[in-house]
Amino acid sequence: MAEDSVIAVAAANFAHTFPSQVLTYITKCVKPGQNITRLQTYGMADGNDKLLKALDKIKPSALIGVSIDVPAAIVAEYRAKKVPVILIDAECEGASTVTTDNMAGGYIAGAYLAKQGRKNIAMVSGRMNVEGGFNAKKRYAGFLQALKESGVEFNPKFLAEVISYSYSEGTEAMQKFIKDGIQPDAVFCAAGDMCAMGILKSIRELKMAIPETIALVGYDDIDAAKTCKPALTTIRQPIEEMAVNAYMMAVDEAEELIKNPKKKIFKPELVKRESA
């Protein structure tokens, strides 16, 4: 990469824990003369216009998209100007991909809770029918498959969708379950560990024993998952490795060391702690 080169990193919202951590790890990788520019689409219809304007205004050497849908037409526009596109937790023709097996992640969580004898399992998910919703859909599909194979019936009323993957949304989701008369004996929070910790707060306020009365499994394995009380059982995504791989792909493709798009898929792992 030439001096003063720019790597554009795009996400719906960097306030979300996952893209924020990805950005941090990518920033640690940059060499002297390389610069990082953030692009936030906020999941809005004009997000694609922002990506196109960035191509002409910022003139990046590479684009790394984090958990966002980038249409094939935009990828083609970038590649026509010899700007590679690398997608983290997303896929598109013409773009390189770094991801984990999201369906496997949902399956692992569902199978683990079912094996513990949990029958009334709730799920808190990111929205499935919006920009970036493909991951939520895959985690949900894997979760349902595991329950079906285990002979556990899932009640659609036990599903809550959140927007920002935030602590407060987790608290509100659990409170709504109880308000609606839904009493789960386990919750799989596929919307990330920060949201799961909000659920944890509500469970404690309800004086419910964890994991005896209700178990909780999160997603991502952020640093705070280890230190919260009780420590959070979660599905680990290797966030640092994903970020580093995306950065290396961006540099190699920008320098034309790689001619064709690549794909790297990591395996999610169950990290057993105190909450389940």
C-alpha positions in Angstrom: 0.0 0.0 0.0 1.2 3.5 -0.8 1.9 6.1 1.8 -1.1 8.0 3.0 -3.4 5.1 1.9 -6.8 4.9 3.4 -8.6 1.8 4.5 -12.4 2.5 4.9 -14.1 0.5 7.6 -17.9 0.5 7.3 -20.6 -0.7 9.8 -24.2 0.1 10.5 -23.2 1.5 13.9 -19.9 1.5 15.7 -21.7 1.9 19.0 -22.4 -1.8 18.7 -19.8 -3.9 20.6 -18.9 -6.3 17.7 -18.0 -3.7 15.0 -16.4 -1.5 17.7 -14.0 -4.3 18.7 -13.3 -5.2 15.1 -12.4 -1.6 14.4 -10.1 -1.5 17.4 -8.2 -4.6 16.3 -7.9 -3.4 12.7 -6.5 0.0 13.9 -3.8 -1.9 15.9 -2.7 -3.6 12.6 -2.2 -0.4 10.5 1.4 0.4 9.5 2.9 3.9 9.3 1.5 5.7 6.3 -1.8 3.8 6.5 -5.0 5.5 7.7 -8.4 4.3 8.9 -11.6 6.0 8.0 -15.0 5.0 9.6 -18.2 4.9 7.6 -21.5 4.4 9.4 -24.6 3.4 7.4 -26.9 3.2 10.4 -28.9 0.5 8.6 -30.6 3.2 6.5 -31.6 3.2 2.9 -29.0 5.8 2.0 -26.2 3.7 3.4 -25.3 2.4 -0.1 -25.0 6.0 -1.3 -22.5 6.7 1.5 -20.4 3.8 0.3 -20.4 5.1 -3.3 -19.7 8.7 -2.3 -16.8 7.4 -0.2 -15.3 5.7 -3.2 -14.9 9.1 -5.0 -14.4 11.4 -2.0 -12.1 9.3 0.2 -10.5 7.3 -2.6 -9.8 4.3 -0.2 -7.3 1.6 -1.0 -9.7 -0.9 0.4 -13.1 -1.2 2.0 -13.8 -3.5 5.0 -17.5 -3.9 5.7 -18.5 -5.2 9.2 -21.8 -7.0 9.4 -23.5 -5.0 6.6 -25.0 -6.0 3.3 -23.0 -4.5 0.4 -24.8 -5.0 -3.0 -22.9 -6.7 -5.8 -23.3 -3.6 -7.9 -21.3 -1.5 -5.3 -18.7 -4.2 -5.0 -18.3 -4.1 -8.8 -17.9 -0.3 -8.7 -15.1 -0.6 -6.1 -13.4 -3.4 -8.0 -13.6 -1.4 -11.3 -11.4 1.2 -9.6 -9.2 -1.6 -8.2 -10.4 -1.1 -4.7 -10.9 -4.5 -3.0 -13.9 -5.1 -0.7 -13.6 -7.4 2.3 -16.7 -8.3 4.3 -16.7 -9.5 7.9 -19.8 -11.6 8.7 -21.3 -11.0 5.3 -20.9 -12.4 1.8 -21.3 -10.9 -1.7 -20.1 -11.9 -5.2 -16.8 -10.2 -5.9 -15.9 -9.6 -2.3 -13.6 -11.5 0.1 -15.2 -12.8 3.2 -14.2 -13.3 6.8 -16.8 -14.9 9.0 -17.8 -17.5 11.5 -20.3 -20.3 10.9 -23.3 -18.4 12.4 -25.7 -21.3 11.9 -23.3 -23.6 13.8 -23.1 -21.0 16.6 -26.9 -21.0 17.0 -26.9 -24.8 16.9 -24.2 -25.1 19.6 -26.2 -22.9 21.9 -29.5 -24.6 21.3 -28.0 -28.1 21.7 -26.2 -27.2 24.9 -29.3 -25.8 26.6 -31.5 -28.7 25.4 -28.9 -31.2 26.7 -29.2 -29.6 30.1 -32.9 -30.5 30.1 -34.2 -27.0 29.4 -37.7 -27.0 27.8 -38.9 -23.4 27.7 -36.0 -21.8 26.0 -36.3 -18.2 24.9 -34.1 -16.4 22.3 -33.2 -12.8 22.0 -32.0 -12.0 18.5 -30.9 -9.1 16.3 -33.5 -8.1 13.8 -33.7 -10.6 10.9 -35.2 -8.6 8.1 -32.9 -5.6 8.0 -29.4 -4.7 6.8 -27.0 -7.2 8.4 -29.9 -9.5 9.4 -28.4 -12.5 7.6 -26.3 -13.4 10.7 -29.4 -13.3 13.0 -31.3 -15.5 10.6 -28.5 -18.1 10.5 -28.1 -18.1 14.3 -31.9 -18.5 14.6 -32.0 -21.3 12.0 -29.2 -23.2 13.8 -30.9 -22.7 17.2 -34.2 -24.1 15.9 -32.5 -27.1 14.2 -30.8 -28.0 17.5 -34.1 -27.8 19.4 -35.9 -29.8 16.8 -33.3 -32.6 16.9 -33.4 -32.6 20.7 -37.2 -32.9 20.8 -37.7 -29.5 22.3 -40.6 -27.4 20.9 -40.0 -23.7 20.4 -42.8 -21.3 21.0 -42.5 -18.2 18.6 -43.7 -16.0 21.5 -40.4 -16.8 23.2 -38.5 -14.8 20.5 -37.5 -11.2 21.0 -35.7 -9.0 18.4 -33.6 -6.1 19.4 -32.1 -3.2 17.3 -28.9 -2.1 18.9 -27.6 -5.2 20.6 -27.4 -3.0 23.8 -27.4 -3.6 27.5 -30.7 -1.7 28.0 -32.4 -3.7 25.2 -31.5 -7.0 27.0 -33.0 -5.7 30.2 -36.2 -4.6 28.4 -36.5 -7.9 26.5 -36.4 -10.0 29.7 -38.8 -7.6 31.5 -41.2 -8.0 28.5 -41.0 -11.7 28.6 -42.1 -11.7 32.3 -44.8 -9.0 31.7 -46.3 -11.1 28.9 -46.4 -14.2 31.1 -43.5 -15.9 29.4 -41.4 -17.8 32.0 -38.3 -19.3 30.2 -36.0 -21.7 32.0 -33.2 -20.6 29.6 -32.4 -17.7 27.3 -30.0 -17.8 24.3 -29.0 -14.2 23.6 -27.8 -14.3 20.0 -27.7 -10.5 20.0 -24.3 -10.4 21.7 -22.9 -10.5 25.2 -23.6 -6.8 26.1 -27.3 -7.5 25.5 -27.0 -10.8 27.4 -25.6 -8.9 30.4 -28.7 -6.7 30.3 -30.8 -9.9 30.5 -28.6 -11.0 33.4 -29.4 -7.8 35.3 -33.2 -8.3 34.9 -32.9 -11.9 36.0 -31.0 -10.9 39.2 -33.7 -8.2 39.9 -36.4 -10.9 39.6 -34.5 -12.9 42.3 -34.2 -15.9 39.9 -31.4 -18.2 40.6 -28.8 -18.5 37.8 -28.4 -21.1 36.4 -30.6 -23.2 38.6 -33.9 -21.6 37.7 -32.9 -19.9 34.4 -29.7 -20.4 32.3 -28.3 -17.8 30.0 -26.0 -18.1 27.0 -24.6 -15.1 25.2 -22.7 -14.6 21.9 -19.3 -13.1 20.9 -17.2 -13.6 24.1 -16.3 -10.0 24.7 -13.9 -9.2 27.6 -16.8 -8.2 30.0 -18.3 -11.7 29.7 -15.5 -13.1 31.8 -15.9 -10.5 34.6 -19.6 -10.0 35.0 -21.4 -11.8 37.9 -22.1 -14.6 37.3 -19.6 -15.0 34.5 -21.3 -15.5 31.2 -21.4 -18.7 29.2 -21.2 -17.7 25.6 -20.5 -18.6 22.0 -17.1 -17.3 21.1 -16.3 -15.5 17.9 -12.6 -15.0 17.4 -13.0 -11.3 16.9 -9.4 -10.4 16.9 -8.5 -13.1 14.4 -11.3 -12.1 12.1 -10.2 -8.4 12.2 -6.6 -9.3 11.5 -7.5 -11.6 8.6 -9.7 -8.9 7.1 -6.9 -6.3 7.4 -4.4 -8.7 5.8 -6.7 -9.5 2.9 -7.3 -5.8 2.4 -3.6 -5.1 2.2 -2.7 -8.1 0.0 -5.6 -7.4 -2.4 -4.7 -3.7 -2.6 -1.1 -4.6 -3.4 -2.5 -7.2 -6.0 -0.8 -10.0 -4.1 -4.2 -11.7 -4.2 -6.0 -11.7 -7.6 -9.3 -13.3 -6.6 -11.6 -12.9 -3.6 -10.9 -15.2 -0.7 -13.1 -16.7 2.0 -12.1 -17.5 5.6 -14.6 -19.2 7.9 -13.9 -19.6 11.6 -15.6 -22.1 13.9 -17.6 -20.7 16.8 -16.8 -22.3 20.2 -18.9 -22.7 23.4 -17.2 -21.1 26.4 -18.7 -22.6 29.5 -18.8 -20.3 32.6 -21.3 -19.8 35.4 -24.5 -18.7 33.8 -25.3 -22.0 32.1 
